[in-house]
Amino acid sequence: MFYETGRNASVGEENTVYIGQKPTMNYVLAVVTQFNNGCSEVTIKARGRAISRAVDVAEIVRHRFIQEAAVRDIKIETEVLKGEGGSTANVSSIEIYMSR
Amino acid sequence: MFYETGRNASVGEENTVYIGQKPTMNYVLAVVTQFNNGCSEVTIKARGRAISRAVDVAEIVRHRFIQEAAVRDIKIETEVLKGEGGSTANVSSIEIYMSR
């Protein structure tokens, strides 16, 4: 699932944090927590307008909280969303791979 | 200069297209024009909320207009803007390097 479900920033399998519409610092905390729990790699994913927030999260994490964290790679792609009645919509997405 | 000035999407030196608040297709056209004029590399730059639009532009260019264009690299960073009176604000930025 791409969309978050809980009250807090959602953390999926494989140390992935999905960026939604919550305050940026919620997601920063989620990423920092993953690193502090011993993860050496955390992936930040977002699509549509949340892409800008995903970049903010990565930048805040590495500048303010975990200086030794680095952006290892960034990928962008297009996801095709299928609506009811067979209509489709394209939405851009980003994946930011961070490692410490 | 980072901000665009003209009526159309702005194209700076070094085959760079700066993404602002105009319709996405303005910037797509600017990038496609650069490639069609013989450029083998075009850089798309944006900051703040325009980052999402920059990703849209890159994806539309390579999927719909120039299939042989590829995203060679993506960089994100933080720019420090200085306001009057010495205040500063951090803003995230993205650079998407496309080549054909």
N, CA and C atoms of all chains as a GROMACS GRO file, in nm:
protein
  600
    1MET      N    1   0.084  -0.122   0.000
    1MET     CA    2   0.000   0.000   0.000
    1MET      C    3   0.087   0.125   0.000
    2PHE      N    4   0.045   0.220  -0.077
    2PHE     CA    5   0.123   0.342  -0.082
    2PHE      C    6   0.077   0.440   0.024
    3TYR      N    7  -0.052   0.451   0.042
    3TYR     CA    8  -0.100   0.552   0.136
    3TYR      C    9  -0.080   0.509   0.280
    4GLU      N   10  -0.052   0.606   0.363
    4GLU     CA   11  -0.033   0.578   0.503
    4GLU      C   12  -0.169   0.555   0.568
    5THR      N   13  -0.168   0.482   0.678
    5THR     CA   14  -0.295   0.447   0.739
    5THR      C   15  -0.305   0.492   0.884
    6GLY      N   16  -0.196   0.488   0.957
    6GLY     CA   17  -0.204   0.513   1.100
    6GLY      C   18  -0.203   0.660   1.138
    7ARG      N   19  -0.194   0.687   1.266
    7ARG     CA   20  -0.190   0.824   1.312
    7ARG      C   21  -0.054   0.886   1.285
    8ASN      N   22   0.048   0.804   1.293
    8ASN     CA   23   0.183   0.856   1.276
    8ASN      C   24   0.230   0.834   1.133
    9ALA      N   25   0.347   0.886   1.103
    9ALA     CA   26   0.405   0.861   0.972
    9ALA      C   27   0.418   0.710   0.954
   10SER      N   28   0.382   0.661   0.839
   10SER     CA   29   0.380   0.516   0.821
   10SER      C   30   0.517   0.465   0.780
   11VAL      N   31   0.554   0.354   0.834
   11VAL     CA   32   0.679   0.290   0.800
   11VAL      C   33   0.644   0.149   0.749
   12GLY      N   34   0.672   0.125   0.623
   12GLY     CA   35   0.640  -0.003   0.564
   12GLY      C   36   0.753  -0.100   0.583
   13GLU      N   37   0.746  -0.211   0.511
   13GLU     CA   38   0.854  -0.308   0.516
   13GLU      C   39   0.978  -0.247   0.450
   14GLU      N   40   1.090  -0.311   0.468
   14GLU     CA   41   1.214  -0.270   0.402
   14GLU      C   42   1.256  -0.127   0.440
   15ASN      N   43   1.224  -0.084   0.561
   15ASN     CA   44   1.270   0.046   0.610
   15ASN      C   45   1.229   0.160   0.518
   16THR      N   46   1.105   0.156   0.473
   16THR     CA   47   1.056   0.259   0.383
   16THR      C   48   0.959   0.352   0.454
   17VAL      N   49   0.977   0.482   0.436
   17VAL     CA   50   0.887   0.581   0.493
   17VAL      C   51   0.811   0.646   0.378
   18TYR      N   52   0.679   0.637   0.383
   18TYR     CA   53   0.594   0.697   0.280
   18TYR      C   54   0.550   0.836   0.322
   19ILE      N   55   0.573   0.932   0.234
   19ILE     CA   56   0.542   1.071   0.266
   19ILE      C   57   0.400   1.105   0.224
   20GLY      N   58   0.323   1.159   0.317
   20GLY     CA   59   0.185   1.200   0.289
   20GLY      C   60   0.167   1.348   0.317
   21GLN      N   61   0.050   1.381   0.370
   21GLN     CA   62   0.015   1.521   0.389
   21GLN      C   63   0.036   1.570   0.533
   22LYS      N   64   0.095   1.488   0.617
   22LYS     CA   65   0.117   1.531   0.755
   22LYS      C   66   0.233   1.629   0.763
   23PRO      N   67   0.254   1.691   0.879
   23PRO     CA   68   0.366   1.785   0.892
   23PRO      C   69   0.499   1.717   0.862
   24THR      N   70   0.587   1.791   0.798
   24THR     CA   71   0.716   1.738   0.755
   24THR      C   72   0.792   1.670   0.869
   25MET      N   73   0.788   1.732   0.988
   25MET     CA   74   0.868   1.678   1.098
   25MET      C   75   0.820   1.539   1.143
   26ASN      N   76   0.693   1.505   1.118
   26ASN     CA   77   0.649   1.369   1.148
   26ASN      C   78   0.732   1.267   1.071
   27TYR      N   79   0.756   1.298   0.945
   27TYR     CA   80   0.829   1.204   0.860
   27TYR      C   81   0.978   1.207   0.891
   28VAL      N   82   1.029   1.325   0.927
   28VAL     CA   83   1.169   1.334   0.968
   28VAL      C   84   1.192   1.244   1.089
   29LEU      N   85   1.102   1.252   1.184
   29LEU     CA   86   1.113   1.168   1.304
   29LEU      C   87   1.109   1.020   1.268
   30ALA      N   88   1.023   0.984   1.174
   30ALA     CA   89   1.012   0.843   1.132
   30ALA      C   90   1.145   0.794   1.073
   31VAL      N   91   1.208   0.876   0.991
   31VAL     CA   92   1.334   0.836   0.928
   31VAL      C   93   1.445   0.827   1.033
   32VAL      N   94   1.451   0.928   1.120
   32VAL     CA   95   1.555   0.929   1.224
   32VAL      C   96   1.540   0.808   1.314
   33THR      N   97   1.415   0.774   1.346
   33THR     CA   98   1.390   0.657   1.431
   33THR      C   99   1.442   0.530   1.366
   34GLN      N  100   1.417   0.516   1.236
   34GLN     CA  101   1.467   0.398   1.163
   34GLN      C  102   1.619   0.387   1.174
   35PHE      N  103   1.686   0.499   1.150
   35PHE     CA  104   1.833   0.497   1.160
   35PHE      C  105   1.877   0.463   1.302
   36ASN      N  106   1.810   0.525   1.400
   36ASN     CA  107   1.852   0.503   1.538
   36ASN      C  108   1.820   0.362   1.586
   37ASN      N  109   1.728   0.294   1.517
   37ASN     CA  110   1.698   0.155   1.550
   37ASN      C  111   1.798   0.060   1.488
   38GLY      N  112   1.894   0.113   1.417
   38GLY     CA  113   1.999   0.028   1.364
   38GLY      C  114   1.995   0.007   1.214
   39CYS      N  115   1.895   0.064   1.147
   39CYS     CA  116   1.891   0.049   1.002
   39CYS      C  117   2.007   0.126   0.941
   40SER      N  118   2.072   0.067   0.841
   40SER     CA  119   2.178   0.139   0.770
   40SER      C  120   2.124   0.201   0.642
   41GLU      N  121   2.004   0.159   0.601
   41GLU     CA  122   1.943   0.214   0.480
   41GLU      C  123   1.797   0.248   0.508
   42VAL      N  124   1.753   0.365   0.467
   42VAL     CA  125   1.612   0.403   0.477
   42VAL      C  126   1.570   0.462   0.343
   43THR      N  127   1.455   0.418   0.294
   43THR     CA  128   1.403   0.470   0.167
   43THR      C  129   1.283   0.561   0.194
   44ILE      N  130   1.284   0.676   0.131
   44ILE     CA  131   1.174   0.772   0.143
   44ILE      C  132   1.099   0.772   0.010
   45LYS      N  133   0.968   0.747   0.015
   45LYS     CA  134   0.889   0.743  -0.108
   45LYS      C  135   0.776   0.844  -0.103
   46ALA      N  136   0.747   0.903  -0.219
   46ALA     CA  137   0.637   1.000  -0.227
   46ALA      C  138   0.589   1.006  -0.370
   47ARG      N  139   0.468   1.058  -0.387
   47ARG     CA  140   0.425   1.086  -0.523
   47ARG      C  141   0.342   1.214  -0.526
   48GLY      N  142   0.329   1.268  -0.647
   48GLY     CA  143   0.252   1.391  -0.664
   48GLY      C  144   0.313   1.506  -0.586
   49ARG      N  145   0.226   1.585  -0.526
   49ARG     CA  146   0.274   1.705  -0.456
   49ARG      C  147   0.359   1.675  -0.334
   50ALA      N  148   0.350   1.554  -0.283
   50ALA     CA  149   0.430   1.518  -0.165
   50ALA      C  150   0.578   1.502  -0.198
   51ILE      N  151   0.611   1.504  -0.328
   51ILE     CA  152   0.751   1.488  -0.368
   51ILE      C  153   0.838   1.598  -0.307
   52SER      N  154   0.790   1.720  -0.308
   52SER     CA  155   0.868   1.830  -0.249
   52SER      C  156   0.894   1.805  -0.102
   53ARG      N  157   0.794   1.753  -0.033
   53ARG     CA  158   0.810   1.726   0.110
   53ARG      C  159   0.911   1.614   0.134
   54ALA      N  160   0.914   1.516   0.044
   54ALA     CA  161   1.011   1.406   0.057
   54ALA      C  162   1.154   1.461   0.051
   55VAL      N  163   1.177   1.555  -0.038
   55VAL     CA  164   1.311   1.615  -0.049
   55VAL      C  165   1.342   1.694   0.079
   56ASP      N  166   1.244   1.767   0.129
   56ASP     CA  167   1.263   1.838   0.256
   56ASP      C  168   1.303   1.741   0.368
   57VAL      N  169   1.234   1.628   0.375
   57VAL     CA  170   1.260   1.530   0.481
   57VAL      C  171   1.405   1.481   0.474
   58ALA      N  172   1.448   1.442   0.352
   58ALA     CA  173   1.585   1.391   0.337
   58ALA      C  174   1.687   1.498   0.377
   59GLU      N  175   1.662   1.621   0.335
   59GLU     CA  176   1.758   1.727   0.364
   59GLU      C  177   1.763   1.759   0.512
   60ILE      N  178   1.648   1.762   0.578
   60ILE     CA  179   1.646   1.791   0.721
   60ILE      C  180   1.714   1.680   0.801
   61VAL      N  181   1.688   1.555   0.762
   61VAL     CA  182   1.749   1.442   0.833
   61VAL      C  183   1.901   1.452   0.829
   62ARG      N  184   1.956   1.475   0.710
   62ARG     CA  185   2.102   1.468   0.700
   62ARG      C  186   2.172   1.595   0.748
   63HIS      N  187   2.102   1.708   0.742
   63HIS     CA  188   2.167   1.830   0.788
   63HIS      C  189   2.150   1.854   0.938
   64ARG      N  190   2.034   1.816   0.991
   64ARG     CA  191   2.006   1.855   1.129
   64ARG      C  192   2.016   1.741   1.229
   65PHE      N  193   1.994   1.616   1.183
   65PHE     CA  194   1.983   1.507   1.280
   65PHE      C  195   2.091   1.401   1.267
   66ILE      N  196   2.117   1.354   1.146
   66ILE     CA  197   2.214   1.246   1.129
   66ILE      C  198   2.313   1.288   1.022
   67GLN      N  199   2.418   1.357   1.068
   67GLN     CA  200   2.513   1.417   0.973
   67GLN      C  201   2.583   1.313   0.886
   68GLU      N  202   2.598   1.192   0.938
   68GLU     CA  203   2.671   1.092   0.859
   68GLU      C  204   2.579   1.022   0.759
   69ALA      N  205   2.451   1.056   0.758
   69ALA     CA  206   2.360   0.999   0.658
   69ALA      C  207   2.381   1.069   0.525
   70ALA      N  208   2.373   0.992   0.418
   70ALA     CA  209   2.392   1.048   0.284
   70ALA      C  210   2.283   0.998   0.191
   71VAL      N  211   2.257   1.074   0.088
   71VAL     CA  212   2.164   1.030  -0.016
   71VAL      C  213   2.243   0.943  -0.113
   72ARG      N  214   2.211   0.816  -0.117
   72ARG     CA  215   2.286   0.722  -0.200
   72ARG      C  216   2.238   0.723  -0.344
   73ASP      N  217   2.107   0.737  -0.362
   73ASP     CA  218   2.052   0.737  -0.497
   73ASP      C  219   1.911   0.796  -0.493
   74ILE      N  220   1.869   0.848  -0.607
   74ILE     CA  221   1.732   0.901  -0.619
   74ILE      C  222   1.676   0.849  -0.751
   75LYS      N  223   1.554   0.798  -0.745
   75LYS     CA  224   1.488   0.753  -0.868
   75LYS      C  225   1.354   0.822  -0.882
   76ILE      N  226   1.321   0.856  -1.006
   76ILE     CA  227   1.187   0.909  -1.033
   76ILE      C  228   1.121   0.821  -1.136
   77GLU      N  229   0.989   0.810  -1.126
   77GLU     CA  230   0.917   0.734  -1.227
   77GLU      C  231   0.772   0.781  -1.233
   78THR      N  232   0.700   0.721  -1.326
   78THR     CA  233   0.559   0.756  -1.344
   78THR      C  234   0.473   0.637  -1.306
   79GLU      N  235   0.378   0.660  -1.218
   79GLU     CA  236   0.285   0.553  -1.182
   79GLU      C  237   0.152   0.580  -1.252
   80VAL      N  238   0.090   0.473  -1.300
   80VAL     CA  239  -0.040   0.485  -1.367
   80VAL      C  240  -0.149   0.442  -1.270
   81LEU      N  241  -0.234   0.536  -1.232
   81LEU     CA  242  -0.343   0.506  -1.141
   81LEU      C  243  -0.469   0.477  -1.222
   82LYS      N  244  -0.539   0.367  -1.189
   82LYS     CA  245  -0.661   0.335  -1.260
   82LYS      C  246  -0.782   0.376  -1.178
   83GLY      N  247  -0.866   0.457  -1.241
   83GLY     CA  248  -0.986   0.500  -1.172
   83GLY      C  249  -1.102   0.408  -1.206
   84GLU      N  250  -1.218   0.437  -1.150
   84GLU     CA  251  -1.336   0.359  -1.186
   84GLU      C  252  -1.372   0.390  -1.332
   85GLY      N  253  -1.429   0.291  -1.397
   85GLY     CA  254  -1.470   0.312  -1.536
   85GLY      C  255  -1.356   0.306  -1.635
   86GLY      N  256  -1.239   0.264  -1.589
   86GLY     CA  257  -1.129   0.242  -1.682
   86GLY      C  258  -1.043   0.363  -1.710
   87SER      N  259  -1.077   0.478  -1.651
   87SER     CA  260  -0.992   0.595  -1.673
   87SER      C  261  -0.858   0.577  -1.602
   88THR      N  262  -0.754   0.640  -1.656
   88THR     CA  263  -0.623   0.631  -1.592
   88THR      C  264  -0.565   0.771  -1.574
   89ALA      N  265  -0.480   0.784  -1.476
   89ALA     CA  266  -0.411   0.911  -1.453
   89ALA      C  267  -0.265   0.880  -1.423
   90ASN      N  268  -0.176   0.961  -1.478
   90ASN     CA  269  -0.034   0.943  -1.451
   90ASN      C  270   0.007   1.032  -1.334
   91VAL      N  271   0.087   0.978  -1.245
   91VAL     CA  272   0.139   1.060  -1.135
   91VAL      C  273   0.287   1.028  -1.116
   92SER      N  274   0.366   1.132  -1.098
   92SER     CA  275   0.510   1.113  -1.078
   92SER      C  276   0.537   1.066  -0.936
   93SER      N  277   0.644   0.989  -0.921
   93SER     CA  278   0.683   0.947  -0.787
   93SER      C  279   0.834   0.957  -0.772
   94ILE      N  280   0.879   0.960  -0.647
   94ILE     CA  281   1.022   0.969  -0.619
   94ILE      C  282   1.059   0.867  -0.512
   95GLU      N  283   1.177   0.812  -0.523
   95GLU     CA  284   1.232   0.726  -0.418
   95GLU      C  285   1.370   0.780  -0.384
   96ILE      N  286   1.389   0.815  -0.258
   96ILE     CA  287   1.518   0.867  -0.212
   96ILE      C  288   1.580   0.762  -0.119
   97TYR      N  289   1.696   0.710  -0.160
   97TYR     CA  290   1.763   0.606  -0.082
   97TYR      C  291   1.870   0.670   0.005
   98MET      N  292   1.851   0.663   0.136
   98MET     CA  293   1.949   0.719   0.229
   98MET      C  294   2.024   0.608   0.299
   99SER      N  295   2.152   0.630   0.324
   99SER     CA  296   2.230   0.533   0.400
   99SER      C  297   2.323   0.607   0.496
  100ARG      N  298   2.362   0.538   0.601
  100ARG     CA  299   2.456   0.597   0.697
  100ARG      C  300   2.575   0.506   0.710
  101MET      N  301   2.080   3.374  -1.188
  101MET     CA  302   1.950   3.398  -1.127
  101MET      C  303   1.867   3.271  -1.124
  102PHE      N  304   1.798   3.251  -1.017
  102PHE     CA  305   1.718   3.130  -1.008
  102PHE      C  306   1.578   3.156  -1.064
  103TYR      N  307   1.522   3.268  -1.032
  103TYR     CA  308   1.384   3.293  -1.073
  103TYR      C  309   1.376   3.327  -1.220
  104GLU      N  310   1.271   3.279  -1.282
  104GLU     CA  311   1.250   3.307  -1.422
  104GLU      C  312   1.204   3.452  -1.438
  105THR      N  313   1.231   3.507  -1.556
  105THR     CA  314   1.199   3.648  -1.575
  105THR      C  315   1.102   3.672  -1.690
  106GLY      N  316   1.112   3.593  -1.796
  106GLY     CA  317   1.035   3.624  -1.916
  106GLY      C  318   0.894   3.571  -1.912
  107ARG      N  319   0.825   3.585  -2.026
  107ARG     CA  320   0.690   3.535  -2.035
  107ARG      C  321   0.688   3.384  -2.046
  108ASN      N  322   0.790   3.330  -2.110
  108ASN     CA  323   0.795   3.186  -2.132
  108ASN      C  324   0.882   3.122  -2.024
  109ALA      N  325   0.886   2.990  -2.030
  109ALA     CA  326   0.974   2.920  -1.938
  109ALA      C  327   1.116   2.970  -1.962
  110SER      N  328   1.188   2.995  -1.854
  110SER     CA  329   1.320   3.054  -1.871
  110SER      C  330   1.425   2.946  -1.894
  111VAL      N  331   1.516   2.975  -1.986
  111VAL     CA  332   1.627   2.886  -2.014
  111VAL      C  333   1.755   2.963  -1.987
  112GLY      N  334   1.830   2.919  -1.889
  112GLY     CA  335   1.954   2.988  -1.854
  112GLY      C  336   2.070   2.936  -1.934
  113GLU      N  337   2.188   2.972  -1.893
  113GLU     CA  338   2.307   2.921  -1.958
  113GLU      C  339   2.320   2.772  -1.928
  114GLU      N  340   2.408   2.707  -2.001
  114GLU     CA  341   2.434   2.564  -1.976
  114GLU      C  342   2.311   2.477  -1.991
  115ASN      N  343   2.220   2.514  -2.079
  115ASN     CA  344   2.104   2.429  -2.109
  115ASN      C  345   2.023   2.394  -1.985
  116THR      N  346   2.003   2.493  -1.901
  116THR     CA  347   1.928   2.471  -1.778
  116THR      C  348   1.789   2.533  -1.786
  117VAL      N  349   1.688   2.456  -1.745
  117VAL     CA  350   1.551   2.506  -1.741
  117VAL      C  351   1.510   2.519  -1.595
  118TYR      N  352   1.472   2.639  -1.554
  118TYR     CA  353   1.430   2.664  -1.416
  118TYR      C  354   1.278   2.652  -1.406
  119ILE      N  355   1.233   2.573  -1.312
  119ILE     CA  356   1.090   2.546  -1.298
  119ILE      C  357   1.028   2.646  -1.201
  120GLY      N  358   0.922   2.713  -1.246
  120GLY     CA  359   0.852   2.808  -1.160
  120GLY      C  360   0.706   2.768  -1.145
  121GLN      N  361   0.620   2.868  -1.144
  121GLN     CA  362   0.479   2.842  -1.116
  121GLN      C  363   0.391   2.837  -1.241
  122LYS      N  364   0.452   2.841  -1.357
  122LYS     CA  365   0.373   2.836  -1.481
  122LYS      C  366   0.323   2.693  -1.506
  123PRO      N  367   0.233   2.679  -1.605
  123PRO     CA  368   0.184   2.543  -1.634
  123PRO      C  369   0.298   2.448  -1.670
  124THR      N  370   0.285   2.324  -1.626
  124THR     CA  371   0.390   2.224  -1.647
  124THR      C  372   0.433   2.214  -1.793
  125MET      N  373   0.337   2.220  -1.884
  125MET     CA  374   0.370   2.198  -2.024
  125MET      C  375   0.459   2.310  -2.081
  126ASN      N  376   0.457   2.428  -2.022
  126ASN     CA  377   0.551   2.533  -2.065
  126ASN      C  378   0.695   2.485  -2.049
  127TYR      N  379   0.722   2.422  -1.936
  127TYR     CA  380   0.857   2.378  -1.906
  127TYR      C  381   0.893   2.254  -1.987
  128VAL      N  382   0.794   2.168  -2.009
  128VAL     CA  383   0.818   2.051  -2.095
  128VAL      C  384   0.861   2.099  -2.234
  129LEU      N  385   0.790   2.196  -2.286
  129LEU     CA  386   0.824   2.250  -2.418
  129LEU      C  387   0.965   2.308  -2.418
  130ALA      N  388   1.002   2.376  -2.311
  130ALA     CA  389   1.136   2.435  -2.303
  130ALA      C  390   1.244   2.327  -2.307
  131VAL      N  391   1.222   2.219  -2.237
  131VAL     CA  392   1.321   2.111  -2.236
  131VAL      C  393   1.328   2.042  -2.372
  132VAL      N  394   1.211   2.013  -2.428
  132VAL     CA  395   1.207   1.947  -2.560
  132VAL      C  396   1.276   2.034  -2.665
  133THR      N  397   1.253   2.164  -2.658
  133THR     CA  398   1.316   2.256  -2.753
  133THR      C  399   1.468   2.251  -2.742
  134GLN      N  400   1.518   2.247  -2.618
  134GLN     CA  401   1.663   2.237  -2.598
  134GLN      C  402   1.719   2.112  -2.664
  135PHE      N  403   1.653   2.000  -2.641
  135PHE     CA  404   1.700   1.875  -2.703
  135PHE      C  405   1.693   1.884  -2.855
  136ASN      N  406   1.583   1.939  -2.907
  136ASN     CA  407   1.566   1.945  -3.052
  136ASN      C  408   1.662   2.045  -3.117
  137ASN      N  409   1.714   2.137  -3.037
  137ASN     CA  410   1.814   2.230  -3.089
  137ASN      C  411   1.954   2.169  -3.089
  138GLY      N  412   1.964   2.046  -3.048
  138GLY     CA  413   2.092   1.977  -3.058
  138GLY      C  414   2.162   1.955  -2.924
  139CYS      N  415   2.103   2.003  -2.815
  139CYS     CA  416   2.166   1.978  -2.684
  139CYS      C  417   2.159   1.829  -2.653
  140SER      N  418   2.268   1.775  -2.599
  140SER     CA  419   2.264   1.636  -2.558
  140SER      C  420   2.239   1.624  -2.408
  141GLU      N  421   2.250   1.738  -2.338
  141GLU     CA  422   2.226   1.739  -2.193
  141GLU      C  423   2.138   1.859  -2.158
  142VAL      N  424   2.037   1.837  -2.079
  142VAL     CA  425   1.953   1.946  -2.029
  142VAL      C  426   1.936   1.926  -1.879
  143THR      N  427   1.953   2.034  -1.802
  143THR     CA  428   1.935   2.027  -1.658
  143THR      C  429   1.806   2.100  -1.618
  144ILE      N  430   1.729   2.034  -1.534
  144ILE     CA  431   1.604   2.092  -1.482
  144ILE      C  432   1.627   2.126  -1.336
  145LYS      N  433   1.605   2.252  -1.300
  145LYS     CA  434   1.626   2.294  -1.161
  145LYS      C  435   1.498   2.351  -1.101
  146ALA      N  436   1.478   2.325  -0.973
  146ALA     CA  437   1.361   2.378  -0.904
  146ALA      C  438   1.388   2.384  -0.756
  147ARG      N  439   1.311   2.463  -0.687
  147ARG     CA  440   1.320   2.458  -0.541
  147ARG      C  441   1.183   2.476  -0.479
  148GLY      N  442   1.174   2.436  -0.353
  148GLY     CA  443   1.047   2.446  -0.281
  148GLY      C  444   0.939   2.362  -0.345
  149ARG      N  445   0.819   2.417  -0.350
  149ARG     CA  446   0.706   2.339  -0.401
  149ARG      C  447   0.717   2.307  -0.550
  150ALA      N  448   0.802   2.380  -0.621
  150ALA     CA  449   0.817   2.352  -0.765
  150ALA      C  450   0.892   2.222  -0.791
  151ILE      N  451   0.947   2.161  -0.686
  151ILE     CA  452   1.022   2.037  -0.704
  151ILE      C  453   0.932   1.927  -0.763
  152SER      N  454   0.810   1.918  -0.716
  152SER     CA  455   0.718   1.817  -0.770
  152SER      C  456   0.697   1.839  -0.920
  153ARG      N  457   0.684   1.965  -0.959
  153ARG     CA  458   0.663   1.996  -1.100
  153ARG      C  459   0.786   1.961  -1.184
  154ALA      N  460   0.903   1.980  -1.127
  154ALA     CA  461   1.026   1.945  -1.199
  154ALA      C  462   1.029   1.795  -1.232
  155VAL      N  463   0.986   1.713  -1.137
  155VAL     CA  464   0.980   1.569  -1.161
  155VAL      C  465   0.877   1.538  -1.269
  156ASP      N  466   0.762   1.604  -1.264
  156ASP     CA  467   0.661   1.587  -1.369
  156ASP      C  468   0.720   1.620  -1.505
  157VAL      N  469   0.793   1.731  -1.514
  157VAL     CA  470   0.850   1.774  -1.642
  157VAL      C  471   0.944   1.667  -1.698
  158ALA      N  472   1.034   1.618  -1.614
  158ALA     CA  473   1.129   1.516  -1.661
  158ALA      C  474   1.056   1.391  -1.708
  159GLU      N  475   0.956   1.350  -1.632
  159GLU     CA  476   0.883   1.228  -1.668
  159GLU      C  477   0.804   1.245  -1.797
  160ILE      N  478   0.742   1.360  -1.815
  160ILE     CA  479   0.663   1.383  -1.937
  160ILE      C  480   0.755   1.390  -2.059
  161VAL      N  481   0.869   1.457  -2.043
  161VAL     CA  482   0.963   1.469  -2.155
  161VAL      C  483   1.006   1.330  -2.203
  162ARG      N  484   1.045   1.244  -2.110
  162ARG     CA  485   1.103   1.118  -2.156
  162ARG      C  486   0.999   1.014  -2.193
  163HIS      N  487   0.878   1.025  -2.137
  163HIS     CA  488   0.777   0.926  -2.174
  163HIS      C  489   0.697   0.966  -2.297
  164ARG      N  490   0.674   1.096  -2.313
  164ARG     CA  491   0.581   1.136  -2.418
  164ARG      C  492   0.648   1.200  -2.538
  165PHE      N  493   0.766   1.262  -2.519
  165PHE     CA  494   0.824   1.341  -2.628
  165PHE      C  495   0.957   1.288  -2.679
  166ILE      N  496   1.049   1.257  -2.590
  166ILE     CA  497   1.182   1.215  -2.635
  166ILE      C  498   1.217   1.085  -2.564
  167GLN      N  499   1.174   0.975  -2.628
  167GLN     CA  500   1.187   0.844  -2.561
  167GLN      C  501   1.332   0.807  -2.532
  168GLU      N  502   1.424   0.858  -2.615
  168GLU     CA  503   1.564   0.821  -2.592
  168GLU      C  504   1.631   0.907  -2.485
  169ALA      N  505   1.560   1.003  -2.431
  169ALA     CA  506   1.615   1.083  -2.321
  169ALA      C  507   1.608   1.002  -2.191
  170ALA      N  508   1.711   1.018  -2.109
  170ALA     CA  509   1.716   0.945  -1.983
  170ALA      C  510   1.758   1.039  -1.871
  171VAL      N  511   1.718   1.006  -1.750
  171VAL     CA  512   1.764   1.081  -1.634
  171VAL      C  513   1.900   1.025  -1.594
  172ARG      N  514   2.002   1.107  -1.610
  172ARG     CA  515   2.138   1.062  -1.584
  172ARG      C  516   2.173   1.069  -1.436
  173ASP      N  517   2.124   1.175  -1.369
  173ASP     CA  518   2.154   1.192  -1.227
  173ASP      C  519   2.054   1.290  -1.167
  174ILE      N  520   2.035   1.278  -1.037
  174ILE     CA  521   1.949   1.370  -0.964
  174ILE      C  522   2.021   1.411  -0.838
  175LYS      N  523   2.026   1.541  -0.811
  175LYS     CA  524   2.087   1.589  -0.687
  175LYS      C  525   1.988   1.673  -0.610
  176ILE      N  526   1.991   1.659  -0.478
  176ILE     CA  527   1.909   1.746  -0.394
  176ILE      C  528   2.002   1.818  -0.297
  177GLU      N  529   1.965   1.939  -0.263
  177GLU     CA  530   2.043   2.012  -0.164
  177GLU      C  531   1.956   2.116  -0.094
  178THR      N  532   2.017   2.184   0.002
  178THR     CA  533   1.947   2.288   0.076
  178THR      C  534   2.009   2.423   0.044
  179GLU      N  535   1.927   2.518   0.003
  179GLU     CA  536   1.976   2.653  -0.020
  179GLU      C  537   1.933   2.741   0.096
  180VAL      N  538   2.024   2.829   0.137
  180VAL     CA  539   1.995   2.921   0.247
  180VAL      C  540   1.961   3.058   0.187
  181LEU      N  541   1.838   3.100   0.207
  181LEU     CA  542   1.795   3.230   0.156
  181LEU      C  543   1.808   3.332   0.267
  182LYS      N  544   1.868   3.446   0.236
  182LYS     CA  545   1.882   3.550   0.337
  182LYS      C  546   1.777   3.658   0.316
  183GLY      N  547   1.701   3.684   0.420
  183GLY     CA  548   1.599   3.788   0.412
  183GLY      C  549   1.653   3.919   0.464
  184GLU      N  550   1.568   4.021   0.460
  184GLU     CA  551   1.610   4.149   0.517
  184GLU      C  552   1.624   4.133   0.669
  185GLY      N  553   1.715   4.208   0.727
  185GLY     CA  554   1.732   4.203   0.871
  185GLY      C  555   1.812   4.083   0.918
  186GLY      N  556   1.871   4.008   0.822
  186GLY     CA  557   1.958   3.900   0.863
  186GLY      C  558   1.892   3.767   0.887
  187SER      N  559   1.759   3.760   0.871
  187SER     CA  560   1.693   3.632   0.890
  187SER      C  561   1.727   3.540   0.774
  188THR      N  562   1.726   3.411   0.800
  188THR     CA  563   1.754   3.315   0.694
  188THR      C  564   1.644   3.210   0.690
  189ALA      N  565   1.626   3.153   0.573
  189ALA     CA  566   1.531   3.044   0.556
  189ALA      C  567   1.595   2.937   0.470
  190ASN      N  568   1.574   2.812   0.507
  190ASN     CA  569   1.626   2.702   0.428
  190ASN      C  570   1.519   2.655   0.330
  191VAL      N  571   1.561   2.629   0.207
  191VAL     CA  572   1.468   2.575   0.109
  191VAL      C  573   1.538   2.463   0.032
  192SER      N  574   1.466   2.354   0.013
  192SER     CA  575   1.523   2.241  -0.062
  192SER      C  576   1.522   2.271  -0.211
  193SER      N  577   1.620   2.214  -0.281
  193SER     CA  578   1.622   2.229  -0.427
  193SER      C  579   1.658   2.096  -0.491
  194ILE      N  580   1.626   2.085  -0.620
  194ILE     CA  581   1.656   1.962  -0.694
  194ILE      C  582   1.716   1.999  -0.828
  195GLU      N  583   1.809   1.917  -0.873
  195GLU     CA  584   1.863   1.930  -1.007
  195GLU      C  585   1.850   1.795  -1.074
  196ILE      N  586   1.781   1.792  -1.188
  196ILE     CA  587   1.762   1.668  -1.263
  196ILE      C  588   1.841   1.681  -1.393
  197TYR      N  589   1.939   1.593  -1.411
  197TYR     CA  590   2.025   1.597  -1.529
  197TYR      C  591   1.974   1.496  -1.631
  198MET      N  592   1.926   1.547  -1.744
  198MET     CA  593   1.876   1.459  -1.850
  198MET      C  594   1.974   1.458  -1.967
  199SER      N  595   1.986   1.342  -2.031
  199SER     CA  596   2.071   1.333  -2.149
  199SER      C  597   2.003   1.244  -2.252
  200ARG      N  598   2.038   1.265  -2.378
  200ARG     CA  599   1.983   1.179  -2.482
  200ARG      C  600   2.096   1.116  -2.560
   0.00000   0.00000   0.00000
